[in-house]
């Protein structure tokens, strides 16, 4: 892959070209916000998206990333960044409740083609419209163009001859538990870093689930 080039009018890449205005407006239009921490742990850039979940200010640019986080959260954020730097991880995800709705935060290690660490990029977006569409039965099957609410009779599984209502729940081979038996973990609250069920716990918030 060749490196992007700027000829004074467009950024030219293998997959096409973009003007600087297009780049700016793309970042303002996509349905999630982006923050970038550079290889020196400085908060170096954020997308100028309206109504951000994490409100950022230009005065924060070039600050050490530690200054951008509450003291109780910083050790966990540092652990993520350190794992990106040492190559043990490339991705961490964190579901949260923020401002009364559900969001999904994804952290990615940014690397050059040789694998050298360039920084950490954070994507944050509300998943409330997606989850509500699913929960309200509006998810459409591309093969049939029908949603759950369109069907008056249960669908039959071709491999078993059983409908969704009749189908026996299969246990998970790794745990011996079925999907019906496994209770979903409550989403943590962004303001506290804890879910309702762990509100009295000393655990360091939702980051500890997979770190």
N, C-alpha and C positions, 0 to 999 in steps of 0.2 A: 504494500500500500504506500503510495507516495504521500509526502507531506503536503498539507494545504498551502496554497499560495495566494497572496493578495496582490492584484495588479492595479490597485488604486480605485477600482470600481466594484469588483467582486472577489469573494473568497472562493477559490477554485479547489474542488476536491474531486476524488475519484468518482463520486456518485453525483456530481453536479456542481452548481455554483449558487452562491447566495450573496446578495448585497448586504451591507452592514445594517441598513434599515430593516431588511427582511429578517436578519438574525435577531435583532432587537425585538421585533414584533412577534416572531415565533415564540421567543421565551416569555413574552407577555401574554400569549394566547393559549399555550398548552395548559391542560387542566391540572397541573401540579407546579409547585415552586421548587427552585433549585438553589442550593448553597454550595460553595466550593471552598474547601480548606486546602491551601497549597502544601507543598512538601515540607515547608518550614513551620507548619502548624499555624499559619496566619489565615484569618478569615479574609479571603481575597476577592470574592465576587458573589453576588446573588442576583437572581432573576427579578426583574421589576414587574412582578405579577400583582394585579390588583387584589385586594382582600386576602392578603397572605395569612396563613395559619401562624407562622412565625414572623412577627413583625421585625423587619430589619431596618437599620439606618446607615446612611453612608458614613456617619461618624465612627461606626464599628469596623469599617474596612481597615485591614492591616493590623487589627488587634490579634493577639494570641487567642486561639480558639478557647482556651481556658476561661478567658474573660467573658465569653459569650454564653456561658452556662452557669446555672446555680451550683454552689459548692457541693451539694449532695449528689448532683448528677455527673459532675466532671470526672470522677474516677471511672465511671462506666464508659463515658465517651472516650476517655483516654485509652481504655482497654480495647475499644473497637479500632481506634486509629493505630495503636501499637500492633494489633493483629494484622492490619493491612500493611504496615511497614515491614514486619518480619515475614510476610508472605503466607502466614498460616490461614488467613481468610481473605476473601475478595468481596464478601457481601454479608450484610446483617439487616434484618427487617424488624420493624417494631410497630405493632398495632396499638393505637391510643385513642382515647376519647378527648377531644379538644373543643372548647367553646360549645359544648353540648352536642357534638356530632362526631362520628367515627372517621378517623384518618389512618393512613398507612404511610409509614416513613421507611424509606429504603436507603441504606448507606452502601456505596460502592467504592472500592479502591480504584483509583485512576492510575494506569500504568502506561509506559511507552511500549513500543513493540518488543523491546528487549526485556520487558518485565520490571523495569525500574519504577519505583513508586514516585508518582507525580503529585498525589494529593488524595483527598477524600471528597466525594460528591454526595450530597444528601438530597433526595427527592421526597417531597411531602405533598400529599394530595388527599382530599376528602373522598372517601369511598361510600359515603352515605347514599348518594343516588343509585349506585350499583347495588348495594346491599338491600335497599328498599325495593328496587325493581325485582330482585331475586325473591325477597321475602313475600312480596305481593303476588308472586306467581306469574310475573310478566316476562320471564325469560323464554325466548322463542327458540325452538329447535330449528337449526338451519336446514335440516333435511326434510322437515315437514311443514315449516312455517307456522307451526302451532305452538302456543304457550301452554303452560299447565292449566290455566283457567279456560282455555278453549275446549278442552277435552271433557266430555260428559261421562266417559267410561275410562277405567284404568288401562294404561298401556301394557301390552303383553311383551314380555322379554322373549325374543326369538330363541335364545339358547336354552331356556328352561321351560317355556310354555306358561310361566307364572306371571301374573300382573304385579305391579308395584305393591299393591295392597296385600297380595297373597304371598309374596316372596319372603322366604325365611331369611332373616338377617344372618350374614356370614361373619364369623369372628375374624378378627385381624390375627394373622399368623404369628406376628411378632409379639403380641400382647395377650392373645386369647380373649380379647374384649371386642364386642360388636360396636358399630357406630352408634347404635341406640343406647348402649350402655355407657359410652364415653361422653361425659358432660363437657361441653365446650368451656374453655377457660375464659373467664370474664375479661373484657377489655380494660386495661389500666387507664386511669384518669391522668391526663397530661399534667394537670396542676399539682398532683401529688406523687406521680410515678407509681401508684399502687392501684390494684383492682379492688373492688368492693370486698372480695373474700380475703384479701391480704392487707386490709387497711391497718391492722394492728401488728403487722409483721415488721421485722427489722431488715427484711430483704431489700437490696438496693434498687428496687423498681423493676420494670419489665425487662430490662436488658439481661437479667440474670438467667432467663429461661434457656438460653442456648450459648452461654459464654463460660 
